[in-house]
Amino acid sequence: MPQLNFTVTPDKCVQCDACVQDCPRGIISRTGELPEVIPARECECLECQHCLAVCPTGAVSIFGLRPEHSLALTPEKLPSAQQMHTLLRGRRSVRQYKEENVPRMVIEELLATLAHAPTGCNDRDLHFLVVDNRQLMKALLEKLLETLEEKAQNGILLPELILSAVTEYRDNGVDEIFRGAPHLLIAWAGTKASCPKEDIALALAYFELLAQCSGLGTVWCGFLELITDTVPELRSCLGLGLDTPFYAMLFGYPAVHYARTVQRDEAAVIQRFPFPGGNGAS
């Protein structure tokens, strides 16, 4: 953990104790004029920065991070509830892409924000591999296809879905693996992650919504996991260990535009507690 360096600016502190009350570990206290962290408890810090974020006057700094360098969370800067409803209802998996690269600056901005996705116990042991050039995507696809074809020729039994995808690409030029997307994002979790699968899914879900707000299309790429499960040695070309949990997402500028949301409000099965016939109070 980096040096805590919890500091409070005296002329900004209004002694509201918001930082004291909101600290998940309860290591901030105020016995005098200013909140403080007892040195012996610094090692318990989750590095969540709640104290910096919750202070209404910007008096708290931690890890050398100053509140004036954070984004202000004012109502006019946040999407409305209706905008969020529309975004989520209108989200589509995109399987048709334009043959152009997304500018690297756009990708870097998305990944920087992605670092704020929640992780179990705030472990933040997530790693990302991005293919930010469509020529590299084509080279990666060719590597996968050649390896799969070699395995099949050597008598290795491959799932029919994989064999069909290889044939479809070779015979008809149809890419069922990467869908012709110019970019790939792989999220994988390290050994310190308490909830590796959940962390990965959350990060990619965040990325999906961020990307679509930036005019990009996305689709979850389960095919890559199927291929690497079938031929584990292909993990090495992606920088993954044999047991490293991961998932992938394809993205790029969509070649299709969806004009409206779909209608499936009743698709979710909703139950309320207590269950009918249970022992809970009515």
VEXDO-220029 format. One record per residue: residue number from 1; residue in three letters; x, y, z of N, C-alpha, C in turn. Coordinates in steps of 0.1 Angstrom, whole numbers. Example, Ala and Ser with C-alpha at 12.3 -4.5 7.8 and 13.67 -1.06 7.14 Angstrom:
<nodes>
{node 1, ala, {132, -57, 78}, {123, -45, 78}, {132, -33, 78}},
{node 2, ser, {128, -22, 71}, {137, -11, 71}, {129, 0, 79}},
</nodes>
This chain:
<nodes>
{node 1, met, {8, -12, 0}, {0, 0, 0}, {9, 12, 0}},
{node 2, pro, {5, 23, -8}, {13, 35, -8}, {12, 42, 6}},
{node 3, gln, {21, 51, 8}, {20, 59, 21}, {7, 66, 22}},
{node 4, leu, {0, 64, 33}, {-13, 70, 35}, {-14, 85, 34}},
{node 5, asn, {-6, 92, 41}, {-5, 106, 40}, {-19, 113, 41}},
{node 6, phe, {-26, 109, 51}, {-40, 114, 53}, {-38, 128, 60}},
{node 7, thr, {-42, 138, 52}, {-41, 152, 57}, {-54, 160, 56}},
{node 8, val, {-56, 169, 65}, {-68, 177, 65}, {-64, 192, 66}},
{node 9, thr, {-69, 200, 56}, {-66, 214, 56}, {-75, 221, 67}},
{node 10, pro, {-68, 227, 77}, {-76, 233, 88}, {-86, 243, 85}},
{node 11, asp, {-83, 252, 76}, {-92, 263, 73}, {-104, 259, 64}},
{node 12, lys, {-104, 246, 59}, {-115, 241, 51}, {-123, 231, 59}},
{node 13, cys, {-118, 225, 69}, {-125, 215, 77}, {-136, 222, 85}},
{node 14, val, {-149, 217, 84}, {-160, 223, 92}, {-164, 213, 103}},
{node 15, gln, {-156, 203, 105}, {-158, 194, 116}, {-172, 187, 115}},
{node 16, cys, {-176, 183, 103}, {-188, 176, 101}, {-187, 161, 104}},
{node 17, asp, {-175, 156, 104}, {-172, 142, 107}, {-177, 133, 96}},
{node 18, ala, {-180, 138, 84}, {-184, 129, 73}, {-174, 119, 70}},
{node 19, cys, {-161, 123, 70}, {-150, 113, 67}, {-149, 102, 78}},
{node 20, val, {-152, 106, 90}, {-151, 97, 102}, {-163, 87, 100}},
{node 21, gln, {-175, 91, 97}, {-186, 83, 97}, {-187, 74, 85}},
{node 22, asp, {-180, 78, 74}, {-181, 71, 61}, {-169, 61, 59}},
{node 23, cys, {-159, 61, 67}, {-148, 53, 65}, {-152, 38, 67}},
{node 24, pro, {-151, 30, 57}, {-155, 16, 58}, {-148, 8, 69}},
{node 25, arg, {-136, 11, 72}, {-128, 5, 82}, {-129, 11, 95}},
{node 26, gly, {-134, 23, 96}, {-136, 30, 109}, {-122, 34, 115}},
{node 27, ile, {-113, 37, 106}, {-99, 41, 111}, {-97, 56, 113}},
{node 28, ile, {-107, 64, 108}, {-106, 78, 110}, {-114, 83, 122}},
{node 29, ser, {-108, 91, 131}, {-115, 96, 143}, {-111, 111, 144}},
{node 30, arg, {-119, 117, 153}, {-117, 131, 156}, {-118, 133, 171}},
{node 31, thr, {-107, 135, 178}, {-107, 138, 192}, {-104, 152, 195}},
{node 32, gly, {-98, 159, 185}, {-95, 173, 186}, {-102, 181, 175}},
{node 33, glu, {-96, 191, 170}, {-102, 199, 160}, {-103, 192, 146}},
{node 34, leu, {-93, 184, 143}, {-92, 178, 129}, {-93, 163, 130}},
{node 35, pro, {-99, 157, 120}, {-99, 142, 119}, {-85, 137, 117}},
{node 36, glu, {-83, 125, 121}, {-69, 119, 119}, {-70, 104, 119}},
{node 37, val, {-60, 98, 114}, {-58, 83, 114}, {-47, 79, 123}},
{node 38, ile, {-50, 71, 132}, {-39, 66, 141}, {-29, 58, 133}},
{node 39, pro, {-17, 62, 134}, {-6, 55, 126}, {-7, 40, 127}},
{node 40, ala, {-10, 34, 138}, {-10, 20, 140}, {-22, 13, 132}},
{node 41, arg, {-31, 21, 127}, {-43, 15, 120}, {-42, 19, 105}},
{node 42, glu, {-31, 25, 101}, {-30, 29, 86}, {-30, 17, 77}},
{node 43, cys, {-25, 6, 82}, {-24, -6, 74}, {-38, -12, 71}},
{node 44, glu, {-48, -8, 78}, {-62, -13, 76}, {-69, -6, 65}},
{node 45, cys, {-63, 5, 60}, {-70, 13, 50}, {-73, 5, 37}},
{node 46, leu, {-85, 6, 32}, {-89, -1, 19}, {-85, 6, 7}},
{node 47, glu, {-79, 18, 8}, {-76, 27, -3}, {-88, 31, -12}},
{node 48, cys, {-99, 32, -6}, {-112, 35, -13}, {-113, 49, -16}},
{node 49, gln, {-106, 58, -9}, {-107, 73, -10}, {-121, 78, -7}},
{node 50, his, {-129, 71, 1}, {-142, 76, 5}, {-140, 89, 12}},
{node 51, cys, {-130, 90, 21}, {-128, 102, 29}, {-126, 115, 20}},
{node 52, leu, {-118, 113, 9}, {-116, 124, 0}, {-129, 127, -8}},
{node 53, ala, {-136, 117, -11}, {-148, 120, -19}, {-160, 126, -11}},
{node 54, val, {-161, 122, 1}, {-173, 126, 9}, {-171, 140, 15}},
{node 55, cys, {-159, 145, 17}, {-157, 158, 24}, {-164, 169, 16}},
{node 56, pro, {-174, 176, 21}, {-181, 186, 14}, {-173, 198, 10}},
{node 57, thr, {-163, 201, 18}, {-155, 213, 15}, {-142, 211, 9}},
{node 58, gly, {-139, 198, 6}, {-126, 195, -1}, {-114, 197, 9}},
{node 59, ala, {-116, 193, 21}, {-105, 195, 31}, {-96, 183, 32}},
{node 60, val, {-100, 172, 28}, {-93, 159, 30}, {-84, 155, 18}},
{node 61, ser, {-72, 152, 20}, {-63, 146, 10}, {-58, 133, 15}},
{node 62, ile, {-55, 124, 6}, {-50, 111, 10}, {-41, 105, -1}},
{node 63, phe, {-30, 98, 2}, {-21, 93, -7}, {-15, 103, -16}},
{node 64, gly, {-15, 116, -12}, {-10, 127, -20}, {-19, 131, -30}},
{node 65, leu, {-32, 126, -30}, {-42, 130, -40}, {-50, 141, -34}},
{node 66, arg, {-52, 152, -41}, {-58, 164, -36}, {-73, 165, -42}},
{node 67, pro, {-82, 169, -34}, {-96, 170, -39}, {-99, 179, -51}},
{node 68, glu, {-91, 189, -52}, {-93, 198, -64}, {-90, 191, -77}},
{node 69, his, {-83, 180, -77}, {-80, 173, -89}, {-91, 162, -92}},
{node 70, ser, {-101, 161, -84}, {-113, 152, -86}, {-124, 159, -94}},
{node 71, leu, {-132, 152, -101}, {-144, 157, -107}, {-155, 161, -97}},
{node 72, ala, {-161, 172, -98}, {-172, 176, -89}, {-184, 168, -93}},
{node 73, leu, {-191, 162, -83}, {-203, 155, -86}, {-215, 164, -83}},
{node 74, thr, {-218, 173, -93}, {-230, 182, -92}, {-241, 176, -101}},
{node 75, pro, {-253, 179, -98}, {-265, 174, -106}, {-264, 176, -121}},
{node 76, glu, {-259, 188, -125}, {-259, 191, -139}, {-249, 182, -147}},
{node 77, lys, {-239, 176, -140}, {-229, 168, -146}, {-232, 153, -147}},
{node 78, leu, {-243, 150, -140}, {-247, 136, -140}, {-259, 133, -149}},
{node 79, pro, {-260, 121, -155}, {-271, 118, -163}, {-284, 117, -155}},
{node 80, ser, {-295, 120, -161}, {-308, 119, -154}, {-312, 104, -153}},
{node 81, ala, {-321, 101, -144}, {-327, 88, -143}, {-332, 83, -157}},
{node 82, gln, {-340, 92, -163}, {-345, 88, -176}, {-335, 85, -187}},
{node 83, gln, {-324, 93, -187}, {-313, 90, -196}, {-307, 77, -193}},
{node 84, met, {-305, 73, -181}, {-300, 60, -177}, {-309, 49, -181}},
{node 85, his, {-322, 51, -179}, {-332, 41, -183}, {-331, 39, -199}},
{node 86, thr, {-330, 50, -206}, {-329, 49, -221}, {-316, 42, -225}},
{node 87, leu, {-305, 45, -218}, {-292, 39, -222}, {-293, 24, -220}},
{node 88, leu, {-298, 19, -208}, {-298, 5, -205}, {-308, -2, -214}},
{node 89, arg, {-320, 4, -217}, {-330, -3, -225}, {-325, -3, -240}},
{node 90, gly, {-317, 7, -244}, {-313, 7, -258}, {-300, 0, -261}},
{node 91, arg, {-293, -5, -250}, {-280, -12, -252}, {-283, -24, -261}},
{node 92, arg, {-275, -25, -272}, {-275, -37, -281}, {-262, -43, -282}},
{node 93, ser, {-261, -56, -285}, {-249, -63, -289}, {-247, -60, -303}},
{node 94, val, {-235, -55, -307}, {-232, -51, -321}, {-223, -62, -327}},
{node 95, arg, {-228, -67, -338}, {-220, -77, -345}, {-217, -73, -360}},
{node 96, gln, {-218, -60, -362}, {-214, -54, -375}, {-206, -42, -373}},
{node 97, tyr, {-194, -41, -378}, {-185, -30, -375}, {-179, -24, -388}},
{node 98, lys, {-176, -11, -387}, {-170, -4, -397}, {-155, -8, -397}},
{node 99, glu, {-149, -7, -408}, {-135, -11, -409}, {-126, 1, -407}},
{node 100, glu, {-126, 6, -395}, {-117, 17, -391}, {-114, 16, -376}},
{node 101, asn, {-102, 21, -373}, {-98, 21, -359}, {-104, 32, -351}},
{node 102, val, {-107, 29, -339}, {-111, 39, -329}, {-98, 46, -325}},
{node 103, pro, {-98, 60, -325}, {-86, 67, -321}, {-81, 62, -307}},
{node 104, arg, {-68, 61, -306}, {-62, 56, -294}, {-65, 65, -282}},
{node 105, met, {-67, 78, -284}, {-70, 87, -273}, {-84, 84, -267}},
{node 106, val, {-93, 80, -276}, {-106, 76, -271}, {-105, 63, -263}},
{node 107, ile, {-98, 54, -268}, {-96, 41, -260}, {-89, 44, -247}},
{node 108, glu, {-79, 52, -247}, {-72, 55, -234}, {-81, 62, -224}},
{node 109, glu, {-90, 70, -229}, {-99, 77, -220}, {-109, 67, -214}},
{node 110, leu, {-114, 58, -222}, {-123, 47, -217}, {-116, 39, -207}},
{node 111, leu, {-104, 35, -209}, {-97, 26, -200}, {-94, 33, -187}},
{node 112, ala, {-91, 46, -188}, {-88, 54, -175}, {-100, 54, -166}},
{node 113, thr, {-112, 56, -172}, {-124, 56, -164}, {-127, 42, -160}},
{node 114, leu, {-124, 32, -167}, {-126, 18, -164}, {-119, 14, -151}},
{node 115, ala, {-108, 21, -148}, {-101, 18, -135}, {-110, 21, -123}},
{node 116, his, {-121, 28, -125}, {-130, 31, -114}, {-141, 21, -112}},
{node 117, ala, {-141, 10, -120}, {-151, 0, -118}, {-149, -7, -105}},
{node 118, pro, {-160, -11, -98}, {-159, -17, -84}, {-153, -31, -85}},
{node 119, thr, {-146, -34, -75}, {-140, -48, -73}, {-143, -53, -59}},
{node 120, gly, {-144, -66, -57}, {-147, -71, -44}, {-136, -68, -34}},
{node 121, cys, {-140, -63, -22}, {-131, -59, -12}, {-121, -48, -16}},
{node 122, asn, {-125, -41, -27}, {-116, -31, -33}, {-102, -36, -36}},
{node 123, asp, {-101, -48, -40}, {-88, -54, -43}, {-81, -48, -55}},
{node 124, arg, {-89, -44, -65}, {-84, -38, -77}, {-73, -45, -83}},
{node 125, asp, {-74, -59, -83}, {-64, -67, -90}, {-69, -71, -104}},
{node 126, leu, {-73, -61, -112}, {-78, -64, -125}, {-67, -59, -135}},
{node 127, his, {-66, -66, -146}, {-57, -63, -157}, {-64, -63, -170}},
{node 128, phe, {-59, -54, -179}, {-66, -53, -192}, {-56, -54, -204}},
{node 129, leu, {-60, -62, -214}, {-52, -63, -226}, {-61, -57, -237}},
{node 130, val, {-56, -48, -244}, {-64, -42, -255}, {-57, -43, -268}},
{node 131, val, {-64, -47, -278}, {-59, -47, -292}, {-65, -35, -299}},
{node 132, asp, {-56, -25, -301}, {-61, -12, -305}, {-58, -9, -320}},
{node 133, asn, {-57, -20, -328}, {-54, -18, -342}, {-60, -30, -350}},
{node 134, arg, {-68, -27, -360}, {-76, -37, -367}, {-66, -47, -374}},
{node 135, gln, {-54, -42, -378}, {-45, -51, -385}, {-40, -62, -375}},
{node 136, leu, {-38, -58, -362}, {-34, -67, -352}, {-45, -77, -349}},
{node 137, met, {-58, -72, -350}, {-69, -81, -348}, {-69, -92, -359}},
{node 138, lys, {-67, -88, -371}, {-66, -98, -382}, {-55, -108, -380}},
{node 139, ala, {-44, -103, -375}, {-32, -112, -373}, {-36, -122, -361}},
{node 140, leu, {-42, -117, -351}, {-46, -125, -340}, {-56, -136, -345}},
{node 141, leu, {-66, -132, -353}, {-76, -141, -358}, {-69, -152, -366}},
{node 142, glu, {-60, -148, -374}, {-53, -158, -383}, {-45, -168, -374}},
{node 143, lys, {-39, -163, -363}, {-31, -171, -354}, {-41, -182, -348}},
{node 144, leu, {-52, -177, -344}, {-62, -187, -338}, {-66, -197, -348}},
{node 145, leu, {-70, -193, -360}, {-74, -202, -370}, {-64, -212, -374}},
{node 146, glu, {-52, -208, -376}, {-41, -217, -380}, {-39, -227, -369}},
{node 147, thr, {-39, -223, -356}, {-37, -232, -345}, {-48, -243, -345}},
{node 148, leu, {-60, -238, -346}, {-72, -247, -346}, {-72, -257, -358}},
{node 149, glu, {-68, -252, -369}, {-67, -261, -381}, {-56, -271, -379}},
{node 150, glu, {-45, -267, -373}, {-34, -277, -370}, {-39, -287, -360}},
{node 151, lys, {-46, -283, -350}, {-51, -293, -340}, {-61, -303, -347}},
{node 152, ala, {-69, -298, -355}, {-79, -306, -362}, {-72, -316, -371}},
{node 153, gln, {-62, -312, -378}, {-54, -320, -387}, {-47, -331, -379}},
{node 154, asn, {-43, -328, -367}, {-36, -338, -359}, {-45, -347, -351}},
{node 155, gly, {-58, -346, -354}, {-67, -356, -348}, {-73, -351, -335}},
{node 156, ile, {-71, -338, -331}, {-76, -333, -318}, {-91, -330, -321}},
{node 157, leu, {-100, -335, -312}, {-114, -333, -314}, {-118, -319, -309}},
{node 158, leu, {-123, -311, -318}, {-127, -297, -315}, {-142, -296, -315}},
{node 159, pro, {-148, -287, -307}, {-163, -286, -307}, {-168, -282, -321}},
{node 160, glu, {-179, -286, -324}, {-185, -284, -337}, {-187, -269, -340}},
{node 161, leu, {-190, -261, -329}, {-191, -247, -331}, {-178, -240, -335}},
{node 162, ile, {-167, -245, -330}, {-154, -239, -334}, {-151, -244, -349}},
{node 163, leu, {-153, -256, -352}, {-150, -261, -365}, {-159, -254, -376}},
{node 164, ser, {-171, -251, -372}, {-180, -244, -381}, {-175, -230, -383}},
{node 165, ala, {-170, -223, -373}, {-165, -209, -374}, {-153, -209, -383}},
{node 166, val, {-144, -219, -382}, {-132, -219, -390}, {-136, -221, -405}},
{node 167, thr, {-145, -230, -407}, {-150, -233, -421}, {-157, -220, -427}},
{node 168, glu, {-165, -214, -419}, {-172, -202, -424}, {-163, -191, -428}},
{node 169, tyr, {-152, -189, -420}, {-143, -179, -424}, {-134, -183, -436}},
{node 170, arg, {-129, -195, -437}, {-121, -199, -448}, {-129, -200, -461}},
{node 171, asp, {-141, -204, -460}, {-149, -206, -473}, {-157, -194, -477}},
{node 172, asn, {-161, -186, -467}, {-170, -175, -471}, {-165, -161, -466}},
{node 173, gly, {-154, -161, -458}, {-149, -149, -453}, {-157, -142, -442}},
{node 174, val, {-166, -151, -436}, {-174, -146, -425}, {-168, -148, -411}},
{node 175, asp, {-165, -138, -404}, {-158, -139, -391}, {-168, -140, -380}},
{node 176, glu, {-170, -153, -375}, {-179, -155, -364}, {-173, -155, -351}},
{node 177, ile, {-159, -154, -351}, {-152, -153, -338}, {-151, -139, -333}},
{node 178, phe, {-145, -130, -341}, {-143, -116, -337}, {-153, -107, -344}},
{node 179, arg, {-162, -112, -352}, {-173, -104, -358}, {-168, -92, -366}},
{node 180, gly, {-156, -93, -371}, {-151, -82, -379}, {-148, -70, -371}},
{node 181, ala, {-148, -71, -357}, {-145, -59, -349}, {-130, -55, -350}},
{node 182, pro, {-128, -42, -350}, {-114, -38, -351}, {-106, -38, -338}},
{node 183, his, {-113, -40, -327}, {-107, -40, -314}, {-112, -51, -304}},
{node 184, leu, {-103, -54, -295}, {-106, -65, -285}, {-101, -60, -271}},
{node 185, leu, {-109, -62, -261}, {-105, -59, -247}, {-107, -71, -239}},
{node 186, ile, {-96, -75, -233}, {-96, -87, -224}, {-94, -82, -210}},
{node 187, ala, {-103, -86, -201}, {-102, -83, -187}, {-98, -96, -179}},
{node 188, trp, {-87, -96, -171}, {-84, -107, -164}, {-80, -103, -150}},
{node 189, ala, {-82, -113, -140}, {-80, -110, -126}, {-68, -117, -121}},
{node 190, gly, {-61, -110, -112}, {-49, -115, -106}, {-52, -124, -94}},
{node 191, thr, {-42, -129, -88}, {-43, -139, -77}, {-49, -132, -64}},
{node 192, lys, {-47, -119, -63}, {-52, -112, -51}, {-67, -109, -51}},
{node 193, ala, {-73, -111, -63}, {-88, -107, -64}, {-96, -117, -56}},
{node 194, ser, {-105, -111, -47}, {-114, -119, -39}, {-125, -125, -47}},
{node 195, cys, {-130, -117, -57}, {-141, -121, -65}, {-137, -120, -80}},
{node 196, pro, {-128, -128, -85}, {-123, -126, -98}, {-133, -125, -109}},
{node 197, lys, {-142, -135, -110}, {-152, -136, -120}, {-162, -124, -120}},
{node 198, glu, {-166, -120, -108}, {-175, -109, -106}, {-168, -96, -110}},
{node 199, asp, {-155, -94, -106}, {-148, -82, -110}, {-147, -80, -125}},
{node 200, ile, {-144, -91, -132}, {-142, -91, -146}, {-156, -87, -153}},
{node 201, ala, {-166, -93, -148}, {-179, -90, -154}, {-184, -76, -152}},
{node 202, leu, {-181, -71, -140}, {-185, -57, -137}, {-177, -48, -146}},
{node 203, ala, {-164, -50, -147}, {-155, -41, -155}, {-159, -41, -169}},
{node 204, leu, {-163, -52, -175}, {-167, -52, -189}, {-181, -46, -191}},
{node 205, ala, {-189, -48, -181}, {-202, -41, -182}, {-201, -26, -181}},
{node 206, tyr, {-192, -21, -173}, {-189, -7, -172}, {-184, -2, -186}},
{node 207, phe, {-174, -10, -191}, {-168, -6, -204}, {-179, -6, -215}},
{node 208, glu, {-188, -15, -215}, {-198, -16, -225}, {-206, -3, -225}},
{node 209, leu, {-211, 1, -214}, {-219, 13, -213}, {-211, 26, -216}},
{node 210, leu, {-199, 26, -212}, {-190, 38, -215}, {-188, 38, -230}},
{node 211, ala, {-185, 27, -236}, {-182, 26, -251}, {-194, 31, -259}},
{node 212, gln, {-206, 26, -255}, {-218, 30, -262}, {-222, 44, -261}},
{node 213, cys, {-218, 50, -250}, {-220, 65, -248}, {-210, 73, -256}},
{node 214, ser, {-199, 66, -261}, {-189, 72, -269}, {-191, 69, -284}},
{node 215, gly, {-203, 64, -287}, {-206, 61, -301}, {-200, 48, -306}},
{node 216, leu, {-196, 39, -297}, {-190, 27, -301}, {-200, 15, -299}},
{node 217, gly, {-198, 4, -306}, {-206, -8, -304}, {-197, -18, -297}},
{node 218, thr, {-204, -27, -290}, {-196, -37, -283}, {-204, -51, -283}},
{node 219, val, {-197, -61, -281}, {-203, -75, -280}, {-194, -83, -271}},
{node 220, trp, {-200, -91, -262}, {-192, -100, -254}, {-187, -111, -262}},
{node 221, cys, {-175, -115, -260}, {-168, -125, -269}, {-166, -138, -262}},
{node 222, gly, {-176, -146, -260}, {-175, -159, -254}, {-167, -169, -262}},
{node 223, phe, {-167, -166, -275}, {-160, -175, -284}, {-145, -176, -281}},
{node 224, leu, {-139, -165, -276}, {-125, -166, -273}, {-122, -175, -261}},
{node 225, glu, {-131, -174, -251}, {-130, -183, -239}, {-131, -197, -243}},
{node 226, leu, {-141, -200, -252}, {-143, -214, -257}, {-130, -219, -264}},
{node 227, ile, {-124, -211, -272}, {-113, -215, -280}, {-101, -217, -270}},
{node 228, thr, {-99, -209, -261}, {-87, -210, -252}, {-90, -222, -242}},
{node 229, asp, {-102, -225, -239}, {-105, -237, -231}, {-102, -249, -239}},
{node 230, thr, {-105, -249, -252}, {-102, -260, -260}, {-88, -262, -263}},
{node 231, val, {-81, -251, -266}, {-66, -251, -269}, {-59, -242, -259}},
{node 232, pro, {-57, -247, -247}, {-51, -238, -236}, {-38, -231, -239}},
{node 233, glu, {-30, -237, -248}, {-17, -231, -251}, {-19, -218, -258}},
{node 234, leu, {-31, -215, -264}, {-33, -202, -270}, {-34, -191, -260}},
{node 235, arg, {-36, -194, -248}, {-36, -184, -237}, {-23, -176, -237}},
{node 236, ser, {-12, -183, -240}, {1, -176, -239}, {3, -164, -248}},
{node 237, cys, {-4, -165, -260}, {-2, -154, -269}, {-11, -142, -265}},
{node 238, leu, {-19, -144, -255}, {-27, -133, -250}, {-22, -129, -236}},
{node 239, gly, {-11, -134, -232}, {-5, -130, -219}, {-12, -136, -207}},
{node 240, leu, {-19, -147, -209}, {-27, -153, -198}, {-21, -166, -194}},
{node 241, gly, {-21, -168, -181}, {-17, -181, -175}, {-28, -191, -178}},
{node 242, leu, {-24, -204, -175}, {-34, -215, -178}, {-46, -214, -169}},
{node 243, asp, {-45, -209, -157}, {-56, -208, -148}, {-61, -194, -146}},
{node 244, thr, {-57, -184, -154}, {-61, -171, -151}, {-75, -168, -156}},
{node 245, pro, {-84, -164, -147}, {-98, -161, -152}, {-99, -149, -160}},
{node 246, phe, {-106, -149, -171}, {-107, -138, -180}, {-120, -138, -188}},
{node 247, tyr, {-123, -127, -194}, {-134, -126, -204}, {-130, -115, -213}},
{node 248, ala, {-137, -115, -225}, {-133, -106, -236}, {-145, -99, -241}},
{node 249, met, {-142, -87, -247}, {-153, -79, -253}, {-147, -73, -266}},
{node 250, leu, {-155, -74, -277}, {-152, -68, -289}, {-158, -54, -290}},
{node 251, phe, {-151, -45, -297}, {-157, -31, -298}, {-151, -24, -311}},
{node 252, gly, {-158, -14, -315}, {-155, -6, -326}, {-166, 3, -330}},
{node 253, tyr, {-165, 10, -341}, {-176, 18, -346}, {-186, 9, -353}},
{node 254, pro, {-199, 10, -349}, {-209, 1, -354}, {-212, 4, -369}},
{node 255, ala, {-215, -6, -376}, {-220, -4, -390}, {-235, -6, -391}},
{node 256, val, {-241, -6, -380}, {-256, -7, -379}, {-261, 3, -369}},
{node 257, his, {-273, 9, -371}, {-279, 18, -361}, {-292, 13, -357}},
{node 258, tyr, {-294, 12, -344}, {-307, 8, -339}, {-315, 20, -335}},
{node 259, ala, {-327, 21, -341}, {-336, 33, -340}, {-344, 34, -328}},
{node 260, arg, {-346, 22, -321}, {-355, 22, -309}, {-351, 11, -300}},
{node 261, thr, {-357, 11, -288}, {-354, 0, -278}, {-363, -12, -282}},
{node 262, val, {-360, -23, -276}, {-369, -35, -277}, {-379, -34, -266}},
{node 263, gln, {-388, -44, -265}, {-399, -44, -255}, {-399, -57, -248}},
{node 264, arg, {-393, -56, -236}, {-392, -69, -228}, {-392, -66, -213}},
{node 265, asp, {-401, -56, -209}, {-401, -53, -195}, {-406, -64, -186}},
{node 266, glu, {-413, -74, -192}, {-418, -85, -184}, {-409, -97, -184}},
{node 267, ala, {-397, -96, -190}, {-388, -107, -192}, {-382, -112, -179}},
{node 268, ala, {-380, -103, -169}, {-374, -107, -156}, {-384, -113, -147}},
{node 269, val, {-381, -123, -141}, {-390, -129, -131}, {-387, -123, -117}},
{node 270, ile, {-397, -116, -112}, {-395, -108, -100}, {-403, -114, -88}},
{node 271, gln, {-397, -117, -77}, {-403, -122, -65}, {-401, -112, -54}},
{node 272, arg, {-410, -112, -45}, {-409, -103, -33}, {-409, -111, -20}},
{node 273, phe, {-401, -107, -11}, {-400, -114, 2}, {-410, -107, 11}},
{node 274, pro, {-417, -114, 20}, {-417, -129, 21}, {-424, -136, 10}},
{node 275, phe, {-419, -148, 7}, {-425, -156, -4}, {-439, -160, 0}},
{node 276, pro, {-448, -162, -10}, {-461, -167, -8}, {-461, -180, 0}},
{node 277, gly, {-468, -181, 11}, {-469, -193, 19}, {-458, -194, 29}},
{node 278, gly, {-449, -183, 30}, {-438, -183, 39}, {-443, -179, 53}},
{node 279, asn, {-433, -178, 62}, {-437, -175, 76}, {-435, -160, 79}},
{node 280, gly, {-432, -152, 69}, {-430, -138, 71}, {-443, -131, 74}},
{node 281, ala, {-442, -119, 80}, {-454, -111, 83}, {-460, -106, 70}},
{node 282, ser, {-473, -106, 69}, {-480, -101, 57}, {-481, -86, 57}},
</nodes>
